[in-house]
Amino acid sequence: RLRQRQRQRQRQRLRLRRRQTLLICEHLAPSSNLLRTAPELRQQRADLPGRIREAAQLLVETDESIANIAMDVGYNSLSAFNKAFKETHGKTPREFRTEEA
């Protein structure tokens, strides 16, 4: 129980840091893709299976909202997360959570 609370607090801190970084990036360059380099984009694509696997685990183990889970695993857009999840699992995160619970 204590570990679950610690992980939840850690995820909240990470979400806050990501949101702060996004706000700064949007302020400095409205198109935040200008700040990303090609190697960073390739690495992000390479990490996709691990991020989706982590999201699937969180969907089953926690009652965290899908939007928060998407942010936790590194997605800035819920629609992009839903699309990637559906491509991997053949169902939406909501359907996955309902069927796996």
N, C-alpha and C positions, 0 to 999 in steps of 0.2 A: 504494500500500500504506500509506504514511504517512498520507495523507488518510483512508483507511478507518479506521485506528486512531484518528485524531483525532475523526472523526465518532462512532465507537463510544464513546469516552470522554465526549464531549459528551452523547450519549444517556443514558449511565449517570448522569451528573451530573443531568440533567433528571429522570430517573426517581426518583433519590434525593430531589430537591427536591419533586417531586409527592407522593411517599409521606410525606415529612415534613409537608407542608401538609395532606394528608388526615388524618394522625394528630392534628395540632393541631385541625383543624376537628371531627373526631369527638370529641375531648376537650371542646371548647368547646360544641358543639351536636351531640348524637347524630344528629340529622337534618341532615346537611350541606346539604340543599336550603334550609334556613332562611337560609343565608348567601349564597345566590345571588339576584340580582335578576332581574327580567323581561328587561331588556336583555342581561344576560349569557347567559341561557338562549336568547334569540333569536339572539345571535351564535354560540353554540355550535352551534345547528341550521344556521345559514348556513354554517358552516365544515365541515360534514359531508362534502360532496363532495371538498374538498381534503384532508381528513384520510384519507379512504378511498383517494384516489389516491396519497397519500404512502405509506400502508401497503402498497398493492399493489406499489409500486416497491421498498420494503424487503423484501417477501416474495421478490421475484425476485432482488434484488441481494445479499442477505445471508443468512447461515444463523442469524440471530437467532431466538430462539423467538417463536412467535406471541403469547404473553402479553407479552413484552417490547416487541414492535412495537406492540401495542395500547396499552401504557402510553406509549410514545414519541410516538404521535400523539394522545394526550390522553384515552384511555378509561380509566376506573377499574375497569371490569368487562369481563372477557373475554367473557361472554355477550352484553353489549350490543354489543361490537365485532363478534362473530361475526354477530349479527343484522343490524347495519347493513351489514356487508361483503356478506352474502348477498343483502340487498335490492338492493344496488348492482350486484353482479357475477353474481348468480344461482348462486353456489357458495360454499362455505365457504372461509376463508383456506387451510386445509390442502389442499383440492382445487385451489384456484387455484395454490398454490405447486407442487404435483405436476405439474399440466398445463403450467404455464409454464416449468418448469425444463428 
